[in-house]
C-alpha cells in the first residue's frame, strides 16, 4: 500500500537518498491476471500445538486507518481534532536503503531519527494518553520489507523485536505486495521470525497479534498471496487474520459491478480461501470464526485505477457488511487522504493528501469509526480450532440432494454436503464441494450457505393412482413414456431399463427420468 509521494519527508533532515515520484504498486490493478492457476502452493504442515485454544472475543470489528508517517504535510494521528480515530496503523517500516537488516521508516529515518525528526515516540505516547493505540505495518508497495534483506532468521527477529519493543506493540501488520509475495525464502524467514516473537510475547504474558495485508481481486487472493498465508500457518504463527486491499480492481472488476459489490465478492472469496488454508494446515475453523480473520482496507475516494472510486456510500455499506458478518478489522488508505481536494485539483490525478471525491474533512473516518471494536482488545484472542463433528447429511431433511461422487452436476445445480449448500459453477463430476483448494477458481463449487433449521426437502404433489403405470425394473421405457414411483409421476428422457425414476430425480442430469410436472 502507498500512493505517490510528491512531498519531501517531514523535518529538516535530508532523506537517505533522492526520491522521484513514487506510485502505488501496479500489482493490485491487475491482481486477477497475476493469480494464475498454474502456481501451486504446498505449505501443508500442521500447525499443531502452536494454535492455543482460548475463547474468542465477540467484539465488533476494530477500525484503524493507515497513516503514512513520513508524508508531508505531517498527519497528526495523535491529535483528536485532526484524527478522531482511537487507533492508527502506522506505515511503513522497511529495510534501510543501504541493504542492511535495519528497521527504518520508509528508508528515510531509523527509529532514533524518527523520534527526533518526527517526534514519533512522543506522539504515540500522546495517542495512548487518550486511550488510543497504534499498529505498526512492515512492508508496503515500495521499498523492501525487512525479510527481503535480513537473510538470517535471528537477525530478522531482532529487527522486528526492536520495533515491537520500542513502540510497545500488541499488534503488527505485514503488508506484502508485488514481487515480495513470490519470494518463498523471505516468506519462510518472516513467518519463522514472527513465530519467535509471538512465542516470546506469550511466554511473557503479553499479546502479539499478527496480521497479513495482501492484494485481492473480486476473484480472490492471487496464488502468491495464498502462499504467504500458508507460510505463516506452516511456521505455527497464530495468525490474527488476513486484511485484503479492496482497491484498484481495474479490469478484474466485472462490467456493471459497483466498488462495493466487487469488495463483497473479494471478501467472500478471501473467506473461502482462508478457510481452505486452515484446513490444509490441519486446523479447521468454524465458518463464522473465519470471518473474524478477514479484514478489509479500501482506498478511499479516487483509486489509482481511474475507473475505481470508493464513495462514502460504499464506506457506509462496507461498515454494515463488516458488522453483520463479524469481520476482524477495517482499515483504509489513508487517514492522510481523508479530506476534499479543492476546486483546483485535477480530477484524473490521484493525491496522497485528499480523496478526490466530494466529502467533508474526516468523513470517511467518521463513517468507519462507528465500528465499536478496538485493536488492543482483539490482540489477545487466540485461534480456536473447530472440533465439532462433521455434519451427517440426511436426504430426508435436505433442501437439495446430497452430493454424490458418481453423479454429474451441470451449472446451477445445488447440493448439500456436510451441512452446507453448494451450487455448481460449471459441469462437474467427482469434485468435493468442500475441497480445501488454494484458489476459488480451482473448484467447480460455490459455497451458498449452511442448511437452515427451516429448510424442508422438495415435495412433489402426488398423482392419482392409475394415472400412469407403476415403474417396473424389468420394463423397457422409451422417450416420453410416463410412470409413477412413490406417488410421483415421471417421464423418460431416453431409452431406459432398470434405473429408478426417484433416484435424485429433482435434480436430474445423469438419470433418464425427470418429474412429469417439470415438463
N, C-alpha and C positions, 0 to 999 in steps of 0.2 A: 504494500500500500504506500502511496505517497505521490503527490502531484508535482508539477513542475515548480522548481524553486527559483523564482525570479529575483528574490531579495537575498542580500548577504546574510550570513549568520549574525545572531544577536551579539552585541558587545563590541568592544574596541579591538579585541584580538583578531588577528588575521586568520582566515581559515587555513587548514593544513595544506590545502592545495587549491588552485583556482578552480572554480566550478562554472560550467556553462549552464545553459538552460536544461533542466532535467525533467524528464517526463515520466508519467506513470508507466509501469510495465505493460507492454502490448499483449502480454500473455492473456490477460483477462478479457481482452477484446476478442480473442479467438480461442477461448478455452475449449469449445466443443471440437475444434479441429485438432487441438493438441492431444485430446483424450482418445487416442487410437486404440482400437480393440486388440491390436497385436501385442500390446505391452502386458506382461504378466507380472503379478506381484506375489512373491512367495513367502511372505512372513507368516508362518503358521505356528510359531512357538506358543505354547500355552503360557498364559500369564501366571498361573499358579497362585501361590500364596501372596504375591505382590498386591493383589486386589483385596483389600480388607473390607469386611462386612460391617458397616455401620449404617444405621438408618439415615436415608437422605432427608434433607430439609425440604418441606413442602413449599418453601418461599417462592415468591414471584420471581420472574426473570430480573436480573440486575442490568442496569444501564450505565455505561461509561463511554463517553465519546473519546475517540483518539485525538490527541493533541500533538502537533508537530512542534517539538520542543525547540528546535534550532531555527525555526522560521521567524522572519521579521515581517511585520511588527510582532513583538512578543505577545503571545496569548496568555493572559493571567488566569490560569485554571484554578489558582488558589483563592481568587477574589470572588465572593458570591455575587457581586454586581456584574462582573464580566462572565462568570461561569456558574450558574445556579446548580449545576450537577454536582452531587456529592462525591462522585468517583470520576477518575480520568485514567485513560490508557496513554501513557507517555511513550512516544516513539521518536527515533528508533536507536537502540543500542546495537552497534555493529563493530566489526574489527577495524583497527586503525588502518589508514591507507598506506602505512609502511609495511604491511604484511604481517605485523606482529600479532600475537594472540593477546591483544589488549582491548578491553571494552572502551568504546568511545561513543559519544552522542553524535551520530551522523558523520563520523570521521573528523568533525570539527573540534571537539573538546573531549579530553579524557575526563574522568569523574571529578578530579580535583578542579580542573579548569571550569567544568560546568558549575561547580559550587561557587566559584568566584565570579565568573563572567555572566552566568545566567542566574546566579543566586538560587540554584535549583534546590539544594538541600533545605534552605530556609522556606522556600515556597511550598515544598512538600509538607514541612512541619506546620505551616500555617493552615494548609488544607486539612490536616489531621486535627488541628485545634477546633475546627468546626465539624468534627466527626466525619470528615471525608477520608478518602484513601486513594492510593494510586496503584495501578498495574503497570509494569514496565514491559514493553514489547521489544523483542530482539528480532532483527532482520529487516523486513520491508522489501519494497520493489527494487531499490537501488542499493549500492554498496554490498558488502559481504557480511552475512551473518557469521558469528564467531566460529561455528562449526566448520565453515569453509576454510578457515585459516589456522585453527588450532588442531594440529594433527594428532595430538596426544589427548586421550580422554581425561586424564588427570589435570592437564593444563586447561582444557576446556571447562571442566567442572570448576576449576579455580577462578576462571574469568567470570563464569556465571555467578559463582559464590560471592565474588567481590561486589557485584551489582545487588544481589539479593540482600546481603548483609548491610551494605551501606544505606539502602533505602528501606530496610526492614520490610521486605515484601512478603505478602501471603499469597499472591497470585502473579504468575509470569505468563507471558504470551509470546509464542514463536510464530512470526509472520514469515512464512516460507513461500516464495514465488519464483517464477522463471526457471532458469537452469538449476537453481539450488534444489528444486524438488527432485531432480534426476540424479543428484549426487548421493548415491546409496551409502558410500563410506561416511560422508558427512551426516547423513540421516542416522546412521548407526551410532556415530560418536555423540551426536546431540541427544539421542534417546538414552544412551548409557550415562551421560553426564547428568541429564535431568533426573534419571532414576537415582543416581547417587545423592544429589541434592535433596530430592524428595525424602529419601530414607533418612538422611541426616536431620531434616526438619522434623519428621515424625518421631524419631528417637528422642529429640529434644522437646517433644510435646508441642511443636508448632505446626501449623498447616502450611502447605505449599501446593496450591492448585496450579496445574499445568494446562494451558490452552494452546491449541494449534489454530492458526488463522491461515486459511487456504483459499485459492481461487475456485470459482464454481461457475457452471453454466446451468440453464434450466434442465439440461440432461444429466447433471450431477457433477461430482468431482472428477477431474482428469485422473487417469490411471497413476500418474506420478504422485499426485496428491494423496491418493489412497495408499501408496507405498510409504509416504511419510507417516501416516496414521499407523499402518501395520508395523513400522519400525518402532514406534513408541510402545505399542502394545507388546511386541515381541521382547522388548527390554524390561517389561514389567512395570512401566510407568502407569500410575493411576491417573489416567487422562481425565481432566475435568470436562473437556469437550472439544468440539471442532467448530470454530467460528468461521463461517464462509462469507467471502466478499461478494455480496449480492449486488454487483455493479458491472458496468461496461460489458453488457451481454453482446452488443453489436449483432452480428449475423446469427448468433446462437439463439436469439430471441425470435420465436416464430412470428411471422407477419400477423398483425392484428392483436398481438398479445401485449397487455399493459405491463409496465415495470413491476407492479405488484403481483400480477398473475405469474410473470416469469420468476419472481422471487419465491412465490409459493411452490412452484414446480421445482426450483433449485433446492429449497429446504426439504421438500418431501423426498427428492432423490437422494439428498445427503443423509436423511434419516434412514433410508433403506440401506445405503452403502455402509453407514456406521454400524447399523445393526448386524450386517453381514460381517464386518471386520471383527466385531467382538465374538461372533460365533466361530469365525475362523481361528481366533485366538483361544477358543475353548472357554469363553466367559459369556454365555448367552445373557442378554438383558431383556427385561420386560419391555413391551412396546412403549408404554408411557414413559418409562425410565430413559429410553433412548432420546426422547425429545429434550430431556434435561441436559443432554450432552450436545445439543445443537445450538449454535449461536448465529446471529445474522448481523452483518455490517454493510449497510448500503452507503454509497457515495451520494451525499445529499445534493439535490439540485442537479445542475448540468454535469453529466459524466464526461469522461474523455471520449467515449464513443458518442458522437454528437446526437445520434438518434435516441439516446437513453437519457431521460430526465426524471429524477426521483422527486416527486412532489410532496407537499405537506399532506395531501390526501393519502398518498402512498404510505407516508410515515404513520398516519393515524391507523390505517388498515394493518400495517405490519405490527404496530404495538398491540392491537387487538388479537391478531393471529398469535403473537408471542405469548400473550396471557392465556389465550384459550388452549393452546397446545402445550403450555408449560415449558417453553424454551429456557435454556440455561442463562443466556445473556443476549443483549442487543447493544451494539456499538454503532458508531457512524464515522465516516471520513468526511469532514473532520470538524472539531469544535472551532478551529481557525476559520472555517468556511461558513459558519452559521450566521449569515447576515446578507443583506441585499448588496448588489454590486454597484448600483447607482446608474444614472442615465448615461454616463459617458463610457460605460463598459461595453465592449463588442460582444454581441450575443453568442457568436460562434467561438469565443475564446473561453478557455477554462481557467479559473483563478484558484489560487491557494487560499485566498482571504475573503472570498464571498461565494455564494452558492450559484449565482446565475439564474435564479428564479425569483419571482415576486414573493417576498416574505418580510416579516418584521425581524429585527435582531433577536437571535437566540430562539427562534420559533421552533426549529427542529428539536433543539434541546428540550424545550418545554413539552413538545409532543411525546417524546420518548421518556422524559423524566417522570411521567405518570406511572411508569413501571415501579413497583414497590420493593424489589429485591435489592440487596447490597452485595458487592463482590466479596467483601471480607467475611460476611456471614456464610456465603456459599463455599468459601475456600476450604473449610474443614470437612466437607461432605466427601465420604469415600464411596467407591463404587460397590454396589451390591449385586452380585450375580443372581439371575433368576433361577431358583431351584425348584420352582413349581413343576409338577409332572406335565409332560406333553399331552395336550388335549386329544382325546379319542373321539373321532368324528362318528356321529350316528346318522346314517342315511335317513332314518325315520324322522329326525328333527332338523335336518339341514335344509336351508333355503335353496341350495343348489346341490347337484350331485357331488359326491365325494370324489376327489381326484383319483384316477387310476392310471398306472404307468402304461398299460397296454392300449389305452384309448387315444384317439386322435381328437384334438381340440382346434377349432378354427378361430379366427379373430373374433373377439367379442364374447366368447363363451366363458361362463363363470363356473368356478368350482369351489368347494370347501376343502381346506387342508389344515389340520392341526388347529381347528377352531377359528380359522380366518378365511375370508373370501378373497379370491384372486380372479382376475379377468385376463384372458389370453390376448396378447398384443399382436400375435401372428400365429400361423399354423404351428402346432407343436405336438409332439408325442414323446413321452418318457422323461420330460424335463420337470424336476421337482419344483413346485411353486415357491418353496421357501429355501431354495438352494442359496448358500452364502456366497454370492458372486461378488467380484470386485467392482464391476460397473453395472448400472441399472440396465444398460443396453445388452448385457450379456445374458439376460434371462427373458424368455418369451412371456413372462407373467408380470402383471402389475398388481400390487397389493391394494385392495379396496378398503378393507377394514375387518374388524372381528365379527364373528357370528354373534348376533344380539339375542338376549333372552326373549325378545318379542318376535323373533323370526319364526316362521312356520314353513313347512315344506309345501311345495306347489301342489295344489289339489286339482284333480280332474273330475269334471262333472260326470257321474256315471251315466251309462246309456241303458235304455230299457232292454231287458232280457229278450233275446230273439231278434234284435235289430240286425245283428251280424252274427255269423257263426263263431263259435269259440275257437281260439287258436289251438292248433294241434302240432306237436313236434314232428309228426310223421307226414304232415300235409305239405305239398309244394304250393307256393304262392307266387303269383306274378305281379308285376307292377300294377297298382291300382286296386288290388284285392284288399278287402276290409275284414277285420276280425275283432273280437273282443277278448280282453285279458284282464282279470282282476277288476271288472266293472268298467273298463275304459275301452274306447274304440280306437283302432289303429289302422293305418293304410300302408301297404307295401310300396317302397320306392323302387325296388327292383326284385329280380328273382331271388327267392329265399326259401330255405328249408331248415328247420331245427333251431332257428335263432329267436329267442323270446322277444316279443314286442315291448314288454315293460322293463327291459334292461336299460336303465338310464335314458328312456325314450324322450324325456322332457328336454334333453339337450343332445339331439341326435347329430351324428356325423358318420361314425363308422357302423351304425346299425341300419339295417334295411327298412326299419319301421319308423313312422312318425305318427303322432297323435292325430286322429282324424279331424278333431276340432281345430287343428292348426291350418287346415287347407282352406 
